[in-house]
Amino acid sequence: MIYTLTLNPSIDYSVRLDTFVSGITNRTTNEEYCIGGKGINVSCILAQLGIKSTALGFTAGFTGDEIEKELCRVGIRSDFIRLQRGISRINIKLKTDCESEINCQGPPVSGDEFDKLIMKIDQIGDGDTIVLAGSIPGTVSDDAYERILQRLKGRKVRIIVDAAKNLLLNCLAYRPFLIKPNRQELSEIFGREVKNVEETEACAKELMNQGARNVIVSSGGEGAVLYAENGNTYYSGVVDERAINTVGAGDSMVAGFIAGYEQKADYGYALKLGAACGNATALSEGLASMEKISDVFGKLK
């Protein structure tokens, strides 16, 4: 079983405007909402690919009810801890000639509620996969991911981590199967601008020296590169179409890679399917459909 962990899930409310002017009333041309959070996005793309997963994390209030209801509607099993205070966050995605985001803090998580989540980790066993993705609530300690991985120690669990800076670095000691920083995140991790292929490779190899088994670095319009534990390097380009959406593209790539590796245990194929999913979401209004993924997969080199 694949388990995705989203400690701070959301409802993403996307509004599109012809223009946005600060200080006046602006009118939208279109609006829509969908459930969000990096782990949830991974589960949704896995479902498109016909692969079952279980979504773990925290939900609260009427927005939490909607998150769980929508997951059930699309056939994804959820096993969230229901929080006693607050509501699951609503994030605003503002789309004009560029994209802007307002991401909210989310509900408070008590120590006892986090301990309940830790207990749920015990259902994960040998041969399973866990995806730790995204930020953590402000009321949860910075070692949240480490506590979860410590609970899994000694089990043959495939660990995927898609998180920023220290959250990611602190997981490397647990030998994650895959991490997926982009070039900007590499720059933040190493405290210098990572500008080209040579610098990207040096940073990826250093992360592998610290414990990561496989590293995908995505570079937007330049495609993605996988530095694999078998010593090989794999590249995937992008399709020659204008991207209209960046939200969830990285999460889609993670899901596609997991699915591809589950299917064929082949790194090149896994990267190509991951890139197809990421590109397909970038070319869609929301997360990609199976039809769009198949179309993009056939165009990728």
Secondary structure as a PSIPRED ss2 file (coil, helix, strand):
# PSIPRED VFORMAT (PSIPRED V4.0)

   1 M C   1.000  0.000  0.000
   2 I E   0.000  0.000  1.000
   3 Y E   0.000  0.000  1.000
   4 T E   0.000  0.000  1.000
   5 L E   0.000  0.000  1.000
   6 T E   0.000  0.000  1.000
   7 L C   1.000  0.000  0.000
   8 N C   1.000  0.000  0.000
   9 P C   1.000  0.000  0.000
  10 S E   0.000  0.000  1.000
  11 I E   0.000  0.000  1.000
  12 D E   0.000  0.000  1.000
  13 Y E   0.000  0.000  1.000
  14 S E   0.000  0.000  1.000
  15 V E   0.000  0.000  1.000
  16 R E   0.000  0.000  1.000
  17 L C   1.000  0.000  0.000
  18 D C   1.000  0.000  0.000
  19 T C   1.000  0.000  0.000
  20 F C   1.000  0.000  0.000
  21 V C   1.000  0.000  0.000
  22 S C   1.000  0.000  0.000
  23 G C   1.000  0.000  0.000
  24 I C   1.000  0.000  0.000
  25 T C   1.000  0.000  0.000
  26 N C   1.000  0.000  0.000
  27 R C   1.000  0.000  0.000
  28 T C   1.000  0.000  0.000
  29 T C   1.000  0.000  0.000
  30 N E   0.000  0.000  1.000
  31 E E   0.000  0.000  1.000
  32 E E   0.000  0.000  1.000
  33 Y E   0.000  0.000  1.000
  34 C E   0.000  0.000  1.000
  35 I E   0.000  0.000  1.000
  36 G E   0.000  0.000  1.000
  37 G C   1.000  0.000  0.000
  38 K H   0.000  1.000  0.000
  39 G H   0.000  1.000  0.000
  40 I H   0.000  1.000  0.000
  41 N H   0.000  1.000  0.000
  42 V H   0.000  1.000  0.000
  43 S H   0.000  1.000  0.000
  44 C H   0.000  1.000  0.000
  45 I H   0.000  1.000  0.000
  46 L H   0.000  1.000  0.000
  47 A H   0.000  1.000  0.000
  48 Q H   0.000  1.000  0.000
  49 L C   1.000  0.000  0.000
  50 G C   1.000  0.000  0.000
  51 I C   1.000  0.000  0.000
  52 K C   1.000  0.000  0.000
  53 S E   0.000  0.000  1.000
  54 T E   0.000  0.000  1.000
  55 A E   0.000  0.000  1.000
  56 L E   0.000  0.000  1.000
  57 G E   0.000  0.000  1.000
  58 F E   0.000  0.000  1.000
  59 T E   0.000  0.000  1.000
  60 A C   1.000  0.000  0.000
  61 G H   0.000  1.000  0.000
  62 F H   0.000  1.000  0.000
  63 T H   0.000  1.000  0.000
  64 G H   0.000  1.000  0.000
  65 D H   0.000  1.000  0.000
  66 E H   0.000  1.000  0.000
  67 I H   0.000  1.000  0.000
  68 E H   0.000  1.000  0.000
  69 K H   0.000  1.000  0.000
  70 E H   0.000  1.000  0.000
  71 L H   0.000  1.000  0.000
  72 C H   0.000  1.000  0.000
  73 R H   0.000  1.000  0.000
  74 V C   1.000  0.000  0.000
  75 G C   1.000  0.000  0.000
  76 I C   1.000  0.000  0.000
  77 R E   0.000  0.000  1.000
  78 S E   0.000  0.000  1.000
  79 D C   1.000  0.000  0.000
  80 F C   1.000  0.000  0.000
  81 I E   0.000  0.000  1.000
  82 R E   0.000  0.000  1.000
  83 L C   1.000  0.000  0.000
  84 Q C   1.000  0.000  0.000
  85 R C   1.000  0.000  0.000
  86 G C   1.000  0.000  0.000
  87 I C   1.000  0.000  0.000
  88 S C   1.000  0.000  0.000
  89 R E   0.000  0.000  1.000
  90 I E   0.000  0.000  1.000
  91 N E   0.000  0.000  1.000
  92 I E   0.000  0.000  1.000
  93 K E   0.000  0.000  1.000
  94 L E   0.000  0.000  1.000
  95 K E   0.000  0.000  1.000
  96 T C   1.000  0.000  0.000
  97 D C   1.000  0.000  0.000
  98 C C   1.000  0.000  0.000
  99 E E   0.000  0.000  1.000
 100 S E   0.000  0.000  1.000
 101 E E   0.000  0.000  1.000
 102 I E   0.000  0.000  1.000
 103 N C   1.000  0.000  0.000
 104 C C   1.000  0.000  0.000
 105 Q C   1.000  0.000  0.000
 106 G C   1.000  0.000  0.000
 107 P C   1.000  0.000  0.000
 108 P C   1.000  0.000  0.000
 109 V C   1.000  0.000  0.000
 110 S C   1.000  0.000  0.000
 111 G H   0.000  1.000  0.000
 112 D H   0.000  1.000  0.000
 113 E H   0.000  1.000  0.000
 114 F H   0.000  1.000  0.000
 115 D H   0.000  1.000  0.000
 116 K H   0.000  1.000  0.000
 117 L H   0.000  1.000  0.000
 118 I H   0.000  1.000  0.000
 119 M H   0.000  1.000  0.000
 120 K H   0.000  1.000  0.000
 121 I H   0.000  1.000  0.000
 122 D H   0.000  1.000  0.000
 123 Q H   0.000  1.000  0.000
 124 I C   1.000  0.000  0.000
 125 G C   1.000  0.000  0.000
 126 D C   1.000  0.000  0.000
 127 G C   1.000  0.000  0.000
 128 D C   1.000  0.000  0.000
 129 T E   0.000  0.000  1.000
 130 I E   0.000  0.000  1.000
 131 V E   0.000  0.000  1.000
 132 L E   0.000  0.000  1.000
 133 A E   0.000  0.000  1.000
 134 G C   1.000  0.000  0.000
 135 S C   1.000  0.000  0.000
 136 I C   1.000  0.000  0.000
 137 P C   1.000  0.000  0.000
 138 G C   1.000  0.000  0.000
 139 T C   1.000  0.000  0.000
 140 V C   1.000  0.000  0.000
 141 S C   1.000  0.000  0.000
 142 D C   1.000  0.000  0.000
 143 D C   1.000  0.000  0.000
 144 A H   0.000  1.000  0.000
 145 Y H   0.000  1.000  0.000
 146 E H   0.000  1.000  0.000
 147 R H   0.000  1.000  0.000
 148 I H   0.000  1.000  0.000
 149 L H   0.000  1.000  0.000
 150 Q H   0.000  1.000  0.000
 151 R H   0.000  1.000  0.000
 152 L H   0.000  1.000  0.000
 153 K C   1.000  0.000  0.000
 154 G C   1.000  0.000  0.000
 155 R C   1.000  0.000  0.000
 156 K C   1.000  0.000  0.000
 157 V C   1.000  0.000  0.000
 158 R E   0.000  0.000  1.000
 159 I E   0.000  0.000  1.000
 160 I E   0.000  0.000  1.000
 161 V E   0.000  0.000  1.000
 162 D E   0.000  0.000  1.000
 163 A C   1.000  0.000  0.000
 164 A C   1.000  0.000  0.000
 165 K H   0.000  1.000  0.000
 166 N H   0.000  1.000  0.000
 167 L H   0.000  1.000  0.000
 168 L H   0.000  1.000  0.000
 169 L H   0.000  1.000  0.000
 170 N C   1.000  0.000  0.000
 171 C C   1.000  0.000  0.000
 172 L H   0.000  1.000  0.000
 173 A H   0.000  1.000  0.000
 174 Y H   0.000  1.000  0.000
 175 R C   1.000  0.000  0.000
 176 P C   1.000  0.000  0.000
 177 F C   1.000  0.000  0.000
 178 L E   0.000  0.000  1.000
 179 I E   0.000  0.000  1.000
 180 K C   1.000  0.000  0.000
 181 P C   1.000  0.000  0.000
 182 N E   0.000  0.000  1.000
 183 R H   0.000  1.000  0.000
 184 Q H   0.000  1.000  0.000
 185 E H   0.000  1.000  0.000
 186 L H   0.000  1.000  0.000
 187 S H   0.000  1.000  0.000
 188 E H   0.000  1.000  0.000
 189 I H   0.000  1.000  0.000
 190 F H   0.000  1.000  0.000
 191 G C   1.000  0.000  0.000
 192 R C   1.000  0.000  0.000
 193 E C   1.000  0.000  0.000
 194 V C   1.000  0.000  0.000
 195 K C   1.000  0.000  0.000
 196 N C   1.000  0.000  0.000
 197 V H   0.000  1.000  0.000
 198 E H   0.000  1.000  0.000
 199 E H   0.000  1.000  0.000
 200 T H   0.000  1.000  0.000
 201 E H   0.000  1.000  0.000
 202 A H   0.000  1.000  0.000
 203 C H   0.000  1.000  0.000
 204 A H   0.000  1.000  0.000
 205 K H   0.000  1.000  0.000
 206 E H   0.000  1.000  0.000
 207 L H   0.000  1.000  0.000
 208 M H   0.000  1.000  0.000
 209 N H   0.000  1.000  0.000
 210 Q C   1.000  0.000  0.000
 211 G C   1.000  0.000  0.000
 212 A C   1.000  0.000  0.000
 213 R C   1.000  0.000  0.000
 214 N C   1.000  0.000  0.000
 215 V E   0.000  0.000  1.000
 216 I E   0.000  0.000  1.000
 217 V E   0.000  0.000  1.000
 218 S E   0.000  0.000  1.000
 219 S C   1.000  0.000  0.000
 220 G H   0.000  1.000  0.000
 221 G H   0.000  1.000  0.000
 222 E H   0.000  1.000  0.000
 223 G C   1.000  0.000  0.000
 224 A E   0.000  0.000  1.000
 225 V E   0.000  0.000  1.000
 226 L E   0.000  0.000  1.000
 227 Y E   0.000  0.000  1.000
 228 A C   1.000  0.000  0.000
 229 E C   1.000  0.000  0.000
 230 N C   1.000  0.000  0.000
 231 G C   1.000  0.000  0.000
 232 N C   1.000  0.000  0.000
 233 T E   0.000  0.000  1.000
 234 Y E   0.000  0.000  1.000
 235 Y E   0.000  0.000  1.000
 236 S E   0.000  0.000  1.000
 237 G C   1.000  0.000  0.000
 238 V C   1.000  0.000  0.000
 239 V C   1.000  0.000  0.000
 240 D C   1.000  0.000  0.000
 241 E C   1.000  0.000  0.000
 242 R C   1.000  0.000  0.000
 243 A C   1.000  0.000  0.000
 244 I C   1.000  0.000  0.000
 245 N C   1.000  0.000  0.000
 246 T C   1.000  0.000  0.000
 247 V C   1.000  0.000  0.000
 248 G C   1.000  0.000  0.000
 249 A H   0.000  1.000  0.000
 250 G H   0.000  1.000  0.000
 251 D H   0.000  1.000  0.000
 252 S H   0.000  1.000  0.000
 253 M H   0.000  1.000  0.000
 254 V H   0.000  1.000  0.000
 255 A H   0.000  1.000  0.000
 256 G H   0.000  1.000  0.000
 257 F H   0.000  1.000  0.000
 258 I H   0.000  1.000  0.000
 259 A H   0.000  1.000  0.000
 260 G H   0.000  1.000  0.000
 261 Y H   0.000  1.000  0.000
 262 E H   0.000  1.000  0.000
 263 Q H   0.000  1.000  0.000
 264 K H   0.000  1.000  0.000
 265 A C   1.000  0.000  0.000
 266 D C   1.000  0.000  0.000
 267 Y H   0.000  1.000  0.000
 268 G H   0.000  1.000  0.000
 269 Y H   0.000  1.000  0.000
 270 A H   0.000  1.000  0.000
 271 L H   0.000  1.000  0.000
 272 K H   0.000  1.000  0.000
 273 L H   0.000  1.000  0.000
 274 G H   0.000  1.000  0.000
 275 A H   0.000  1.000  0.000
 276 A H   0.000  1.000  0.000
 277 C H   0.000  1.000  0.000
 278 G H   0.000  1.000  0.000
 279 N H   0.000  1.000  0.000
 280 A H   0.000  1.000  0.000
 281 T H   0.000  1.000  0.000
 282 A H   0.000  1.000  0.000
 283 L C   1.000  0.000  0.000
 284 S C   1.000  0.000  0.000
 285 E C   1.000  0.000  0.000
 286 G C   1.000  0.000  0.000
 287 L C   1.000  0.000  0.000
 288 A C   1.000  0.000  0.000
 289 S C   1.000  0.000  0.000
 290 M H   0.000  1.000  0.000
 291 E H   0.000  1.000  0.000
 292 K H   0.000  1.000  0.000
 293 I H   0.000  1.000  0.000
 294 S H   0.000  1.000  0.000
 295 D H   0.000  1.000  0.000
 296 V H   0.000  1.000  0.000
 297 F H   0.000  1.000  0.000
 298 G H   0.000  1.000  0.000
 299 K H   0.000  1.000  0.000
 300 L C   1.000  0.000  0.000
 301 K C   1.000  0.000  0.000
